[in-house]
Amino acid sequence: MKAQVGDRIVVESERAAQTGRTGVIEEIVDEESMRLRIRWDDGHTSILTPAAGAATIVSAQAGSTV
């Protein structure tokens, strides 16, 4: 998974009754371990290391999925 600052991220929920979370990548804290600082659409900010298959990156350029 390749990510850049400004890309959107969609994280699927682990529970069927909950919706996923979406936000904007504000910083790539550690490129090697894929640690990202995310500003979620609800206004909160957190550091995330997405598990394989749990997140989708939507490129800020042309809105394409990466």
Secondary structure, 3 states (H helix, E strand, C coil): CCCCCCCEEEECCCCCCCCCEEEEEEEEEECCCCEEEEEECCCCEEEECCCCCCEEEECCCCCCEC
